[in-house]
């Protein structure tokens, strides 16, 4: 069995374990004792995989450092890790910095129980074959990429690691390297479909695990027309990746992200989604995501509570406006943020990608209540996103404010 592929290099299961043992020896040689913290610059290379597994095997505290981090960010992560880990007895051994779309990095700790439970539940939902080959084109400094490295080891299947994302290379690998599984965020999948010119995927591809950000209706429509085996998922670092996932190919037009993984439960408390089960820290995690659960148990995610726009005392959900605007045939995708208003507190502003049209405000008038209708529609080439494809709302909020100041200064 081939355990890992990277370019033209191959490691069998035996070779893979030898590499881990070498990383263990190096780690123990450098260890400063029982309080040792291993900081790993998580480039998408086999060396990162060996070192993470070495930490797992030796119960060493492993802190992931995003390779693109500035010196200031690295120092912040190191200080945060030393403070957090040394505060007490933590069940976690893997620590991943995350800031979502805004703010300074914070550390999320994951235990072996969480990671193994997540792998088992994902396997139960998505299935397993001994010949599975999981293509990893997500960065290893995010849970999406790290989970593949840990799961394929647990499943004793093959991980095909790419050093970076390339739509052409991913497409070629799926076609020619018998890839059965791949994880992507919506922006990645869109680029792959564009490169393939909507050519169907080969039958050996069992699923495309699609998460990290909401997929636009246009993208889902394209996947549906190709009968692509997309498995829409919702998850987070705190729960070791997936929480709820649709079955591959379930591309219904409904907004839900499917049922919770086996052994997990999702409820709603004060509008927030709460995850219960072994993937949650301490067995229960109140998320920052707003949503609902229907009578069949299917989860719908509305968006983060911090994204709410409060205008004249009304709570405005940006995602509901985005979904309405994205129904327009000229619109590829849309993001709505709040802009400060002296009169209303905040007003929604829509950033739109697609073919500009003058009638968007009129077209949306009968689809949204008056207070929900954006004050401005700003057409841009692409929405700003993080390295994991998450919408960078902080950048859009700043753009909204700047555009407003420029508009007022010009006398418009």
N, C-alpha and C positions, 0 to 999 in steps of 0.2 A: 504493500500500500504506500502511495505517496502522501505524505502528511502536509508538505508545504511546497509550493511552486512560486518562484520569484524570477521573472524573466526566463532565462534558459536554465536556471539552476533548479535542481530537484533534491528534496530530502525525503527519504523513506521514513517510516515510523521509527526504526532503529536509529537512523541518523539524526532525526529530530530530537530524540531523547538524549543522544550524545551531546548535541548542541546545548540542550538545557543543562546537562550535568556540567559542561564547561562553564556555562554562565553561573551556575551555583558555586563552583569552585572559585571563580573570580569574585563573586559577591562575598563569600565567606572570607576571602583573603583581604578584602577591603573593609569588612564590617567593623564597626566601632563598638560592637556589643549588642546587648538585648534591645537597646533603644535606637538601633541603627535605622535610618530612613534612607531608602534608595530613591534618588531623584532620576527620572528617565526622560531624556529628550526624545519624545516619541515620534521620530521619523518613521515613515511607512517602509520599514526595512525588516529583514529577518532578525537582525540583532535586537530590535525592540521586542519582537515576539519572544526570543530566547530569554531576555532579561525579565520580562513580565512573568513568564512561567517560572523562572528561578525564584522570584519573590514569592510567588504562590506556593512553591514547593517548600520553601524555608520559613514560611510565615513571616516574611519581612514586610515592613510597611513600605508600600510602593506608591510614589507620588509621580503622576504624569505631568510633564512639562510640554505644552504646545511648542513645536519647533520655532514658530514665528514670534514667540514672546519677546518683548523688549527686556532689557536689563532690569528696568524698574518692575515689570510684571513678574519676572523670575524671582526677584528678591521678595516681592509681596507673597508669592506662592510658597516660597521656602519658609518665610516667617510665619505664615498662616499654618503651614503644615506642622512646624515644630510646636507651635502653640496649641493647635487642635489635638494632635496625636498625643502629646505629653500631658494633656489635661486629665486623662484617665484611661481606663481599660475599655478600648473600643473593639467591637467584634470585626470591624472593617480591616482589610489589609490593602485594598486598592483604592487610591484616592485620585479623583479626577477633578480638575478645576473647571468650573463653568460659571458663566455670568449671564446665560440666556442671550438676550439681545442688548442688554444695557448693564452698566455698573461694573464694579471691580470684581475680579475673579473670586469665587468662593469654592471651597473644597467639598466635594461629595464623596463620602466613604461608602464602599461596598464590601460586604462580607462574602465568604465562600458560600454560605447558605443562600444568599440572594442570587449570586451568579449561577450556582448550580440549579436552583429552582427555576430561574429564568430560562436556562438552557433546556431543562426538561419540559417545561410548559410550552415553550416555542416549538420544540420537536413534536409534542403531542398535537399541536394545532396544525403545523405545516407538513408533518410527515417526515420520514427518514428512509434513506436508501444507503446501503454500504458504499455505493459508487458515487455518492454525492460529491460535487465539486463547487465550493462556495467562493465566488469571486468577491474579493474585498477591494473596493475602490474608494471606500470611505477612509478618512484619516484615522490613524491609530491613537490620536490624542482625544478622540471622542468615543463614547460608549458604543456607538454604532459600529465602528471599526474594531474596537477591542473585543466586543462581544463575539465577533466572528472568530477571532484568534482563540478565544477561550472555548467557544462552543464546538468548533471543529476538532479541537483536541479532545474534548469530552466525548464527542460522537465517534471519534476515530475515523474521520473522513478528511477530505483534502481541502486546504485553504489555498486559493490562488490569489496571491498578494500583488497588487499594482502599486508602484511608488507614488502615483498621483492619478487624478481622474483625467481621462481622455475619452471623449465620446467615441472616437474611431477605434481606439484600442479596446474599449469595453465591448463595442459591437462586434469587433473581429473575434474577441475571446469567446463571446457567447456563441457565435456561429461555428468557430473552428476548434475550440478547445473543450467541447462537451460540458460547458458550464451548466449546472443544474439549478443553481441558486445565486442570486445577486441582491445586494442591498443598495438602495439609492434613495436620494431625496428628489422631490419633484423637478427641480431645475436640472439635475443630472439626467433624469429619464427623458425630459423634453429634448435635451440636446442629443441624446442617443436616438430618439425617434426621428429628429430632424436629420441626423447623419444617415440613418437607414432609409430616409425618404418614405417613412411609414411602411417599410417592408416587414412582414410578419416575423416573429421570433421562431426559432426552430423548436420542434416538439420536445427535445430533451431538456429544455428550460422549464423546471417545475414551478418556480415562482420568482417574482420580483418583489422583494419586501420594500414597500414604499412608505416612508415616514419622515420624521424630522421637521416637517412643515405641511400645512394643508395643500392638497392637490387641487388645482383649478378645475372647474367643470369641463373646460375645453380639453385639458390633458386627459381626464377620465374618458371623455368621449372618444378621443383618439385611441386610447387603450382598448376601449370596448369594441371599436370597429375592427381592431386587429386581433381580438380575442386574446389579448396579452394576459399572461397568468399573474396579474398584479394582486398582491396581498396588502391592502391598505392597513396601516397600523398606527397606533398612538402609544407613545411611551415617553420615558424620560430617564435621565441619568440616575436619579434617586431610586428607581425601581429596576436598575440593571437592564434597561432597554424596554422591550415591549410590555404593554399592559393589556391592551385589547387589539385584536387583529382579525380582519376578515379572512375567509378562506381564499386561496388563490383563484383568481378569475371572477370573484364576486364583485362585479362593477355596477351594482344597482345604483340608481340615481339618488337614493336616500343619502342623507348627510352623515350617517353613523360610521364609526370606525370598527364596527363589529362587536362580538362578544368578548368579555374578559378571557384571558388565557385560562386553561383548566387549572382549578385549584385557587383561582383568584376571584375577588369580588370587588365591584365598583359601586359605590353609592354616592348620593348627593347630600351634602350638608351645607346649608346656607348658600346654596348656589355653586359651591365648589365640589369638584370631583374628589372622592376619597377612595384610595386603593387599599384593600385589605388582602393579606396573604403573605407567604414567605418571601416574595420579591420586595416587599415594602420594608423600610427600616423600622425595626421594632414591631413589625407585623401590621402597621397601619401608617398611611401617609396621606395627609391632606394636601392636595396639590394646589398650585396657583391657577389651575385651569378651571374655567366655568363650563358647565355642561349639564347633560341630562342622561337618564337611563330609562329606556322604554320598558313596557311590560314583558318583553321578551329578553330583557337584560342587555340589549345592545346600547353601546355608549355613543353619545354624540358630544363632540367637543366644540364649544362656542369660541373659545379664545381665552387668553389670560385675563385675570381680573384687573391687572394693572393697565390693560389696554382700554378699559372703559372710558368713554368720553362723557363727561357730565356737563350738559348744556342747559342752562335755565332751569336746573333742578331735575332734568330728565336724564336717565341713564341710557346712553346710546352704545349699542354693541357694534363695533366696527365690522365684525365678520358678517353681520346681516346685511349691511350696506354693500360690502364687497361682493357677496354672493349675488345680490340683485344687479349690480353694475356688470358683473362678469357674464350675465345672460345676454348682454348686447353683442351682436355679431361682430362688431369692430374691436371688441375688447378681448385681449389675451389673458391679462390678469390685472388685479387692482389691489391697492392697499389704502386703507383709510386711517388717518391719525387725527388727533385733536390739535387745533391751533388756538392759542390764547385769544380771548375776546373780552373787551372791557364790559360789554353789555351782557353777554351770556355766560361768561366764564371760559367756555371752550366752544368751538364749532368744528364739525367734521370737514376735513379736506381730503379729497380723493386723488391719489396718484395712479395714473392709468397707463398701461402698456398696450399698444395696438395701433390701429389706423385712426388717427385723429378725426373726430367728427364734431360738428357744432351743435348737434341736437341731443347730446347725451343728457343734459340737465332736463330738457323737456321730456325725453324718453323715460327718465327715471321718476318723473313727478307722480305718476299714478301707481308706482310700485313701493313707495316709501312714504311714511308720514312726513309732514312738513318739517318738523324739527330734526328728522333724520337725514334730510336731503343735504348733501355737501354744499358748502359755500363756494368752493372752487373745485375744478377738475384740472389737474396738472398732468399733461401728457409727457411721459419720459420713455427713454429707450429700454430701460430695464430697472426692476426694483432692486435696491441695494440689499445684499444678503451676506450673512456670515459664511465662514468656510464650510459649515454644515448645511447651508441652504436655508437657514432660518431668516425670516424677514428682519432686517435691521431697522426697526421702527424709530430708534433714536435718531438715526440719520434723516429719516423722513420728517420727523417732528422739527428738526433743525431747518430742513429745506422749506417746510411750510412757513416757519417764522420768517426766514430770510426772504422768501418770495413775497410775503405780505408787506414786509418793510420796504422792499424795492418798489412794489406796486404803489404803496402810499406815497413814497418819495417822488415817484414819477407823476403824481397827480391823477392816476387812474382811479 
